[in-house]
Amino acid sequence: MSLGRSNGRIGDPEVIVNFNDGFAYSKGKMEEVFRSGLLDRQPTKPTKEITLAKREDVDLIVHEFEIPRAQAEKALIEKGGDLEQALRALIKS
């Protein structure tokens, strides 16, 4: 019996694609996802909080404090988009 391209798996005829890292797409699992309607759902809209952090303000904080962009955005969102309050909070922390 030849194992071929099955990554050493025996009796796995429904595998569509095998990858070198050991992961595989399975026909049965993919059919489950399609039947469940997961792919038919509308994408969720981003929350309005994200718009509170202006790009220029985030860039300023990232440049001046040398912190990750996500941390700068979080600080601005927590302070309602107020740059001055966000800067003060970052200085105190």
matplotlib code that plots the C-alpha trace (Angstrom):
import matplotlib.pyplot as plt

x = [0.0, 1.3, 0.9, 1.4, 0.8, -1.3, 1.4, 1.4, -2.4, -4.1, -7.8, -8.4, -10.0, -11.9, -8.8, -8.7, -5.3, -2.4, 0.1, 3.7, 3.0, 0.5, -2.7, -5.2, -8.6, -11.1, -14.1, -16.5, -15.4, -15.6, -19.2, -20.1, -19.0, -21.0, -24.1, -23.9, -24.3, -21.2, -20.1, -23.5, -23.5, -23.0, -19.6, -19.8, -19.4, -16.5, -17.5, -17.6, -14.9, -12.3, -13.1, -12.4, -8.6, -7.4, -4.6, -2.5, -2.9, -2.0, 1.1, 2.2, 1.9, 3.7, 6.5, 7.0, 6.5, 7.9, 5.0, 3.0, 0.3, -2.3, -1.4, -1.6, -5.0, -6.2, -5.1, -6.9, -10.1, -10.1, -9.9, -12.6, -10.2, -8.8, -5.1, -4.1, -5.8, -4.3, -0.8, -1.2, -2.4, 0.6, 3.0, 1.5, 1.6]
y = [0.0, 3.4, 6.3, 8.8, 12.4, 11.6, 12.7, 9.2, 9.1, 6.0, 5.8, 9.5, 9.7, 12.9, 15.1, 17.7, 19.3, 18.4, 21.0, 20.5, 21.7, 18.9, 20.9, 19.7, 20.8, 18.1, 17.8, 16.9, 19.8, 22.3, 21.0, 21.5, 25.2, 25.8, 24.1, 25.9, 29.3, 30.7, 32.1, 33.5, 35.9, 39.6, 40.9, 42.8, 46.5, 48.1, 49.9, 53.7, 53.7, 53.1, 56.3, 58.3, 57.8, 60.1, 58.8, 61.9, 61.6, 57.9, 58.7, 61.4, 59.1, 56.2, 58.5, 60.3, 57.5, 54.7, 52.4, 50.0, 51.5, 49.3, 50.7, 54.3, 53.7, 52.1, 55.1, 57.5, 55.4, 55.2, 59.0, 59.6, 60.7, 63.6, 63.7, 65.7, 63.4, 60.3, 61.9, 62.6, 59.0, 57.6, 59.8, 58.7, 54.9]
z = [0.0, -1.0, 1.4, -1.4, -0.4, 2.6, 5.2, 6.6, 7.3, 6.4, 5.7, 5.2, 1.7, 2.3, 2.8, 0.0, 0.6, 3.0, 4.0, 5.0, 8.6, 9.1, 8.6, 6.1, 4.6, 5.1, 2.8, 5.6, 7.8, 5.0, 4.2, 7.8, 7.7, 4.5, 6.0, 9.2, 7.4, 9.0, 5.6, 4.9, 7.9, 7.4, 8.6, 11.8, 11.6, 13.5, 16.7, 16.7, 19.4, 16.8, 15.0, 18.2, 17.7, 14.9, 12.8, 13.4, 17.2, 17.1, 15.0, 17.4, 20.5, 18.7, 17.6, 20.9, 23.4, 21.1, 22.0, 19.8, 17.7, 19.4, 22.8, 21.5, 20.0, 23.2, 25.3, 22.9, 22.9, 26.7, 26.9, 24.3, 21.7, 23.8, 22.9, 26.0, 28.4, 26.6, 26.9, 30.6, 31.2, 29.4, 31.3, 34.6, 33.8]

ax = plt.figure().add_subplot(projection="3d")
ax.plot(x, y, z, "-o")
ax.set_aspect("equal")
plt.show()
